Amino acid sequence: MLENLNEMLQIRRQKLQALTENGESPFLFEKYPVSHHSDEIQNDFESYEGKRVVLAGRLMGRRGHGKVSFLDVQDSKGRIQVFARLDNLGEEEYEKVKELDLGDIIGASGEVFKTKMGEISVRADKVDLLSKSLQILPEKFHGLKDQDLRYRQRYVDLIVNPEVKETFLLRSKIIKAVREYLDEKDFLEVETPILGTVAGGANARPFLTHHNTLDLDMQLRIANELFLKRLIVGGFDKVYEMGKMFRNEGMDARHNPEFTNMELYQAYADYEDMMELTEQLFYYVAKKVLGTGVINYQGQELDLTPPWRRLDMEDAILEFAGIDFKHIQTDEAALAIAKEKGLEIQPGWTRGHIIAEMFEEFCEEHLIQPTFIIGHPVEVSPLAKRNPEDPRKTNRFEVFMNKWELANAFSELNDPIDQRKRFEDQVAAKEAGDIEAHPMDNDFINAIEVGLPPTGGLGIGIDRMIILLTNQPSIRDILLFPTMKPIGADRIEDTDEFEEESDN
């Protein structure tokens, strides 16, 4: 089998060499006068019948007998048949058509017509080889099925599984709709640094690099939060940024080391305003892109219609785990119940840490319909404003849907004294071994000492939004080029073993 494959590859190279020696190398073409695409002709045959068109695309199929060849040409919009006949092309040009291979990129011009079998086609008066394919596409009836290979060679996946394109067309529409919604709400889109000396704004491990000219260790951003809040300090009232974040952590069906996130900040707003904005944004995007606010994800119906349920984290633990933290007031009592429930306790954990861990362990799996989880402990919310009625909690929410976290938001902490203390607590946690603890950022402290107005902030995992709205099983199915181990290294399967603790 391998010998046959090598022989077929060699034949293609020999064909190219013969063309080159004859001064007809296809790679000499710099452009081609394409006038139409396949879908235009297929969808409006009556308007195009008898008209001359110029098409270009990849040769995906061929049939023929004697003096006639039927060529299936696939362009960016679909497929159309090119009818190539000796009488129309002449003997010399028709011989060139017979030498074409599947995968070659060709151009064709001629009149639009229907064959006796009713197939909309182009009767070619000229066929040009525009690029010679030196590789062999996966066999027609079996296609490219190896999931790992599909991710590694997305360019082949897009050719032989053209339905994959629809996912990425939807991805583009979703991102466009998010921007459209925020632009209409007078948010200003900005750009903040990807490289920095302090990777803050979240609890996660950064990627490290080095700037040679400055002889300075730097990090790729894990979030853009702290820069965006600096802009609120500077006088912008509404800002957002959608872009890549980088976290040096696990990989699974929902996590990729680089991912797309959107964060926005609004002066003189709070987390209640962010809730309304979040549910309206999701609903708007679904209606805009899919035409409905009720979506189906892998057989599960999800209703995005506002308003969404709001559930306090402690109430969720009571509902799903039967533990009432209103009666568990001390760190010692919380640690005891955590041990009783079999949780793995980390050094330095308090009642707040236990609440957060119990929620993750016992509650997330029950959150199918869109739900705002509120009342996060201060210990796990270093950038959120305290709840004035219960200072152990913060005015923060996370959005859960289909058991996943999709958004995180809060009334931003603008008390520089409190913020410095929380950063110091995070630094102590890092020194005690918490590699994901938030670093100290003195310049950010300086910024909010200048004065940060009351502000609401929101972050949405755009990739996860896209996974749901495109009904795809994995983040790798909505990234054109997901991160992959080099060929030969052990594969990472989509299992919880590789799931990172901090959600993208």
Number of C-alpha atoms within 10 A of each C-alpha: 6 7 8 9 12 10 12 15 15 14 13 19 16 13 17 20 14 13 14 14 10 9 10 14 18 18 12 11 12 7 7 14 12 14 11 13 20 22 15 13 20 17 11 10 17 11 11 16 16 15 12 17 20 19 23 25 25 25 24 20 15 16 10 13 7 7 13 16 18 18 23 20 26 25 20 15 13 15 18 22 21 26 26 27 21 17 11 16 18 12 13 9 17 20 13 14 21 14 9 20 20 19 23 21 22 23 23 24 21 22 18 24 21 16 13 7 6 8 12 21 25 30 25 21 19 17 21 18 21 21 19 21 19 19 16 14 16 15 9 10 6 8 14 20 12 9 12 16 13 18 19 18 14 18 13 17 23 17 21 21 15 15 12 16 16 12 21 17 11 17 22 13 17 23 18 13 20 19 21 15 17 18 14 9 11 11 20 17 14 12 13 16 9 16 17 15 15 19 28 24 18 22 23 25 22 23 17 15 14 13 11 8 6 7 8 11 13 17 20 23 27 28 26 27 23 19 17 24 26 20 18 22 20 13 11 16 18 23 23 24 21 22 16 17 20 23 24 16 19 17 21 19 18 21 24 25 20 18 21 17 23 23 22 25 30 25 20 14 19 21 23 16 17 25 25 13 16 22 19 18 20 21 18 21 24 23 17 15 19 16 11 15 19 15 20 14 16 11 8 11 13 17 17 23 17 15 12 18 11 15 15 14 25 21 19 22 22 17 14 14 15 11 17 13 17 9 9 15 10 13 14 13 14 21 20 14 15 18 12 9 11 9 14 9 14 11 9 9 15 18 21 20 21 24 22 17 17 22 22 14 13 16 18 20 15 14 18 16 18 24 22 24 24 23 20 27 27 21 19 18 20 25 25 25 26 24 17 10 8 11 12 15 22 27 26 31 27 24 25 21 23 20 16 18 22 20 25 24 27 30 28 28 22 22 17 18 11 15 21 18 13 19 20 16 18 22 18 16 19 15 11 12 12 17 15 17 23 26 21 20 17 11 12 18 20 13 20 20 15 12 16 22 19 17 25 28 27 26 25 22 19 22 25 25 21 23 22 20 21 23 17 16 14 17 21 24 21 21 20 18 14 18 14 16 11 9 10 6 8 8 11 14 12 15 10 12 11 15 17 18 12 15 17 29
